[in-house]
Amino acid sequence: MRQLVSEFLKSRGYETHTFAAAPEAIKALSADGTLGAGTSHGDLDAIISDIRMPEMDGIRFTKELKNIRPEIPVLLVTAFGSVETAIEAMQNGAFHYIIKPFKLADLEINLERALEFRKLQRDNTALRHELKKNWSYSNVIGKSEGMKSIFDLVSRIAGANSNVLITGESGTGKEMIAKAIHESGPRATKPFVAINCTAIPENLLESELFGHAKGSFTGAIQRKRGLFEEANGGTIFLDEIGDMNVLLQSKLLRVIQERKIRAVGENTAIDVNVRVIAATHKDLKAAMKDGRFRDDLYYRLSVIPIQIPPLRHRKEDIPLLAEHFLKKYSAASNSRVRGFTRRAISKLMGMKWEGNVRELENVVERAVVLCNETLVDEHDIPTSETQTADEFFGDATGDFPTITKLEERYIRLIMEKTAGRKDKASQILGINRRTLYRKEREYGMVNASPEMDFEEESLPNQLDA
């Protein structure tokens, strides 16, 4: 049986190592063994073992293996009458069990599942390793060139007192960048006060920012400190500054110039030491031309401008962000979800993300809550609509990819449009199905091709106990 399974797997393109007894395998898999983790053959993907064996049974073998190589999934083979024993083995760390007699095709299906699990282990480990690198700055995550340049800029301006204007689409993380600037500088121990200028009615925004005296208007039953006063010594973050009315803009300009505030209904001014960071998703230069935003305020605010690129222009950040949000919401909801399948990551990378990082966070949170497995798969990720061909070519060529990369992106689009129907996809692409399978393997879209040049009839269809 061992020889038969080995020959079958070799015919499928696998490299195999066989042992007549479990102790021999344990010795080979140990640190100084021929299949040790540091050797050229040590990066094993899976182990297939019987349960009833001489010298050491499969359950003890699995227990000992978990002490030296816990990352390798183990498939146990058992007779029908030993199912309870197999379940016990799974409780001790086995990945799955296969009941004799079994078909070789069934064995391969179970093995592919174990291999996918192993691949996900590596991917998740790599993601966690990436997160520990310099891909984050004060809780802001990114490895794209655009984000790395922002991290560099933040580190250089954090110690200054100059005002900052952050621009970017809604949901790109403008407030996170503002917090990173605050927390990385000498004001970190002082307050960080944020306000969304669109969330407060215009007639109350002035009072909210600068405070008001008792009796200054109906309902003002006591003196109220404004947010500038609350943020004294620290940072005030004015989100969506582009929506502030022109009259209040002039008062804000005076505060920035004089470093003094005057509460509504009061005649005396108070000195404040506040760093101002403003943000907007609007085009302020266009608003200046239309008279909706003051030129002098714009230049006071944008001493240091920061432009955050949308998520669709930094897709290499998506896996890192998705892993970060998955860990966050798995812990919050006590979920058993531990990672993403490769298909899920591929789907996330192909989405448009008009809501940017905020939308990605919402999608991952929903997937974690609704997923019934330990891994989020592509069907757990909802999409409102698919990408059009025009949008695809606009996005796909935006970063000037190589011909090979462009081909990969186009094949992924066609596979999505045809719902994975390879006959239809190959017809649209103008290639035969065998070429399509080869391309899928090259680009990591499948673990292994289901149509390989192997005649199963050349081997027995079934292994008997």
C-alpha angles and dihedrals in degrees: 000000000000091000093045094051091046093052091047093052092046089054087055091055100262125136109228138192120195133199130189094215137024097241089059090054092047090052092049092048095049121103094267095036130107091259096039119146093257097049128095090253095038099096094087122179103200145346127222115201139168119233101219106058136141120262095009128022124222096258094055090042090054092049093050092044091055089059094057106022109018092160096068115091114227125212113200124205117212141166118251093257092057099059092116088054090051091052088051088052091053089052086056094053109284115142098218143328133235122210121224130268095046137164119243089235090057090049090053092049091054091044091052089053090052090048092051089050090051091048090051090050089056093044093050092046089051091049092051089047090050091051089055090054124078091289092110137056120190092333093318109121128205143121099186119113090248093056094042090055089050091050089052092049092047092052090052097047100037094091095049129087096220118128117254131210115201117195131184143112121299112281098022093117104260093154091050090056090048090052090048090055091049096045094047096054139065091273092065093107092051127076124291106204120188130190132177107221092207094053095064122067112249094244091055100039095082091052090046092053102039104019129234140248124245110275094010090129140355109299095020094123095160141012114282126202114228126229092255089059091045090053095048108144091013139059134295118204115205106195120198092012088168090074095058114113118248095246092056089044089063091052091048090051091054091051091051092048099043100030088224132113130204118201120226108272095016129107099201124080126222124215114238131187104204133148110221120217115178130186138189141167091209130093100253094185090059089046089052091055090051092049093245095115129039117245094214092052091048092055092045091053100040098058084126112022121198121190115198113206118229117256093251088064094052104041093154086074093059098083091048093048093044092051090048093051092044092056090046097052096036088059093043094051096034088239125170091222109122107170151334132279117238089250090056093051089047090053092048090051091052098051122102099230098203087171090051120204093348090058092047090052092051092049093050092047091051091047092051092050096046101036114106096191134066091252128053109234130195094265089059090062113081122214124192094203141350125251118267121232092248091051090047095054091044093053097035094056097037093096095040097245126196119262089255093053092046090051091052092051092048093049090050090052093050092047089052093047092050094044091240096305101150096193091056093040094051089049092054092044092049094234133109122257094253090057090048091052090050092050091049090054092046092052095043094246093132134026094228136345116262089210108062128149098267128117108214088197088072088072130047112273094224140037115214124211 
